[in-house]
Structure formats: structure tokens, C-alpha cells
Amino acid sequence: MVLSSFRPARTLLLLVAGLALLGTVLFFSWPAGIVLGLTGGVAAVIMIGHTMARQAAAEPHDGHLDLTPSVEVALRDDVRRLRRSLGDDYADFVRAAVLVVGSQWASVAALQRGLGIQQDRARRLLSALEDEGFVGALTGTHARDVLIAQEDVPQLERLLVR
């Protein structure tokens, strides 16, 4: 979920910023500014966490592809666009997507071993998978998060192979 979708959270972030500014201004009347800044900041962060947890619980998402007819039409258009943009690399992209979603492991090394390709090519494919929303962003040396459930491999293959 994206933070921008949490309206109360954005309001609370503005509150934190305001309290931090107020704490900075009151810093010169030291300990009051420090105490106000710390207390207000911690309280606001706790409120943001509780608000986000409540909203996340209210909007359950099981990670499965929801392919209603209108969504499938939109996805077909995206697949056509992707086919045009990747050109000859599209077949490798499909193989990489199926491998990553099927194994739930997205790393350069896994693509190299699974597809028998060079490291730079595996990096480009992983970047393309991130651009298209199949995997999450790079987080240091860890494998990327796979954003599509493993059970959706048959639907994914059907959609991409068309």
C-alpha cells in the first residue's frame, strides 16, 4: 500500500512536521522545546502507525491477481505495450517473470542460474520486472520482494504468452 493513500496518515505527518518546527522554535527555551518536540513526535508516529494498521486491516488483499473482464482488457493493452517496448527481449522477460513468481525469489543470481544468462542481462530483466510491478525495489544485497502470489503463475503465463 502506498502512504499517499492514507489521508489521516498524511495529516498526521503534517502534524509531526508542525510539532518539529514548534520544538525547534522552542528549543531556545530549552527543556520545554525538547520535551514538547520529543513527546509530540513520538505520539504522532504512534498515531500514524495505528491509523495505517487499521486501514490496512480494513482493506484486505491476498496478493492474488484480480482478473475481472475490464482489468483483463487493460492488462492486455499493457502486455501489448510491453511487447513493443521490449521487442526481442520479451520472451526472456516472460521466462524471468514466470521463474520469479513461481519461485518467489527475485535476485540477479537466481535469474542467471534459472535462465542461463549473463549477469548484466539478469540485472536488466530484474529492473524491467520492477518497472512493471512484478517485484519490489532493490533493498541492498537482499532478494527483492515478489509482488505477485505464486498461485497466480498459470494466469500470468496465460496473460503474457498471448
N, C-alpha and C positions, 0 to 999 in steps of 0.2 A: 504494500500500500504506500501511497505517496503522501508525504507530510502535508502537501498543499491541499489534500482532500479533507483534512481535519480542520474545519473552521475554528472550533474552540481552541485547538492547539495553536493556531496562528495568533489568535487573540492573546493567549497566554504567553506566547513568545514575545509579543509586543509588551506585555506586562513585565516580563523579565528584563527586557531592554530598558524600559522606563525605570524599573527599580534599580538597575545597574547604574543608569545615569544619575538617578537621585542619590544613590550611595556614593558615587564619585563626587558629586557636588557637596554632599555632607561629609566627605572624607576629611575636610579641613576642620570639622568639629568632631574630631576623632573620638571616641569609640562609638558614638551614635551612628555615624555613617557606615562604619564597618559592620556593626551588628545589624542594622537595617538592611544593608546590601546582602549580607550572607543569609539572614533569615528569610527575606523576601525571595531571594533567588532560589534557595532550596525548596521553599514552599511552592513556588511556581513550577519548578521542574517536577516535583511530585504530582502536582495537579495535572500537568501535561501528560505524564505517564499514565495516570489513572484514566484520563479522558481518552487517550489513544487506545488503551486496553479495552475500555467499554465499547468504543466504536468498532474495534476490530472484532470483538465478540459478537456484536450485533450484525456484522456483515460477514458471515462465514463463507469461506472459499476453499474448496478442497483441492485446488490445483489442476483440476481436470479441464480439458478443452470443452467449451460450451458451443457446440456447432448447430445453432438454430439456422434455418434457411437463410435469413438475412446476414447472419455472421459468416456463413459459408460463402456466400456471394462476395462479401467484402474480402474474405481471405483468398478467394480465387484471384481477385484483382491484385492483391498483394503478391501472390505467387507469380503471376504474370510479370509484374514489375521486377520482382527479384530475379526471375529467369532472364529478363532483358539486361538487368544491371550486372549480373554475374557472368553471363554468356557461357563460355565453355567450362567455367568453374562451377556451374550449377549442379552438375552430377556429384561432384565431390562435396558440395555444400549439403546436399540431401543425405549422402552417406555419413557425413560428420554429424548432422542433426539426429539421424536415427541412432547412431552409435552413442552419442552423448545422452540423449533422452533414455535410451534403452539401458545404459549402464549407470545413469545418474552420476556420472563423473566427467567433469569438463576440465581437462588440462591439456596443455600442448603435448606432453609426453604420451597421454592416452590416445590422442589423435594420431601421433606419429606411429605408435605401435599398431593401433587398430586399423589405420588406413594405409600404412606403409608409405608415408610421405615424409618429406624433409621438414625440419623444424620451422623454417620461415613460412612455409606453406601452411603448416598446422596453426601457426600464430595468426595468419591472415584469416583462415577459416574460423577460428575461435572468435576473432574480432567481428567477423560477419555474423556469427551466431549471436553475439552480444548485441550488435546493431539491430538485429531482427527480433530480439526479445526472447531468445531460447535460453540464454544463460545470463547470469548476473555479471556485474563488473568485476574486474580483476582486484583481488584482495591480497596483495603481497605475493607470497610463494604458495599460497593455498589454492586448491582447485576451486573453480568458480561454482556458484550455486546454479543448479539446473532448475529452470522456472516452469518446466512442463512435466507433469506426472508421467512416470514410467508406463502406467496403464494406457496412456494415450498414443503409444508408438504406432499401433495399427491405423488409427485415424490420421496421425501425422504423415505416415507413409502414403496413405491414400490421397491425402490433400497435396503433398509435394510432388508425387510421381505423375499426377495427371498431365 
